[in-house]
Amino acid sequence: MALTSPMQFDSSQPRPAMPPALPTGVLRGAELVRPLVLTTDVVVIGSGAGGASLASAVSRAGRQVIVLEEGEYHRASDFNQREGDMLPRLFQDGGGRQTTDGAVTILSGRGAGGSTTHNTNLCKRAPAEILDRWVHEHGAEGWSASALDADYAAIESELGVTPIVEDEVNAHNALIRRGAQALGFAGGLLQHNRRGCARSGFCELGCAFDAKQNALKVLLPEVLARGGTLACGMHATAIVVQRGRAVAVRGYAVRPSGERGVEFTVSARAVVLAGSAIGSAVLLDRSGLPDPHHTAGRSLRLHPSLAVAGIFEGRVEAWRGIPQSFECTEKLSFAPGAVDRTWLIPAFAHPAGFAGLLPGFGRGHAQAMRDYAHVAALAAMLHDETRGEVTADRHGRPRIRYALSPADATALFRGVQAAGEVLFAAGARRVLLPLATPLVANTPAELRRIVEHRYRPLDPALTSVHPMGSLPLGRDPRRSVVNPGGRHHHVAGLYVADGSLFPTSIGGPPQLTIYAAARKIARHLLAELPA
């Protein structure tokens, strides 16, 4: 029996024969028939949390800005809630981006709004102890929790960030919370940026109900309203540097087929990298910019995760409602080298995604899929200290290396064991741990086998949704790529405004910190922008 999603977009509703016109200021590279040459004050590469936030601040200051986006511009009506359609549109490499050994799948956004278009809207500030470490250990002056408070508050107000209330907690999250409370584990409800949420449960495929108050819905329209340009379907290939200063971005338009289209050049007085911890590092590398201390792309954190499934007697129907509203922080320490460094968060996938994550083959896999409506899942997300590396291969594509350290593997498996304990405490009759040879635990005691497991690449396969840290900020150019103002240590006029900036993992969802950081960097950029 083929499984289909329990809730589908109502395709019977009438659709206009022709799509509505794009908003004023949106340019589609696929429609270009001759090379494009533009000039502006600031060019921003990437339209996600960092790019949109910085572009909004720059346009608010009266400066002209062009935002380059590799993916396409989407409207709410484009989000049809079908995995097969939306994954290729909203994720890099169709959701199949991986480390070179295939051990970690990295889900990064593609399209206007970046990852804010497909994420689950969790808004959490970086822990004060992490930010204070940046200041004291990395020379990141001005990045303490108190120094960032105003920027956090401003973006929270602009995006309508509010606490998740009890009425918004779905059965899945309530069940996991019940398990955590039964064990006396620390946890609580989160904050989000939704307005008018229909609770369809399809957040990660784009919101068909236009309820996300994100970069696509709030910040990019502000940029357009102030005369800015959002150029979609534009793949940047090089940053042009003259006399030690970034002066332009070159690349090519992407045709509907994905093939290379006409070339473009955008000249600017400042260039901003905001293409994610993967994309920004790759563009920096392929541009051949100065890196005398070999710091660029050498400190990638992936915040890798492993989901644990609990099978329950009753129906859970975890696909219904807001996907993530409760967090368990019992096993999350931010102390360097701590043995427990995992954030536990409900995690559920629609049928195709669930099938891909589920271990096993044939009849065993089919039987596990029949339990779909009875499954609750909890992810252990590692506050990693492993340093990965991202560079450009000879074709200019990302080459991502990440070898989980033994200490990190131990911390991750301790978090996975705790996730299983929560599911058992919530009433699970068995718990499935997705190792290469699946481990099925029928009692909490059997979960101890997970911490005895010796990690190796692909056993288990890991997932990352929060890459960060590849172009860290700091005072010392021997240890960092950009200064505390976000400007490149060796190239004037070049800034970074995305999760690449983080000197370490932050152990939680990064979007709010990226939004806030970009506001801060925009002030430095504007103060340094040539007349």
Secondary structure, DSSP 4 states (H G I P E B T S, - for coil): -----SS---TTS---SSPPPPPTTEEEGGG--S-EEEEEEEEEE--SHHHHHHHHHHHHTT--EEEEESS----GGG----HHHHHHHHBGGGGT-B-TTSSEEE--B-STTGGGTTS--B--PPPHHHHHHHHHHH--TT-SHHHHHHHHHHHHHHTT-EEPPGGG--HHHHHHHHHHHHHT--EEE-EE-BSS----S-GGG--TT--B-SIIIIIHHHHHHTT-EEEESEEEEEEEEETTEEEEEEEEEE-TTS-EEEEEEEEEEEEEE-SHHHHHHHHHHHTT---TT--TTSSBB---EEEEEEE-SS---TTSS-S--EEE-TTB--STT-S-BEEEEE----HHHHHHHS---HHHHHHHHHTGGGEEEEEEEE-----BEEEE-TTS-EEEE----HHHHHHHHHHHHHHHHHHHHTT-SEEEE--SS-EEESSGGGGHHHHH---BTTBT-EEES--B-SS-B-S-TTT-SB-TTSBBSSSBTEEE-SGGG-SS--SS--HHHHHHHHHHHHHHHHHH---
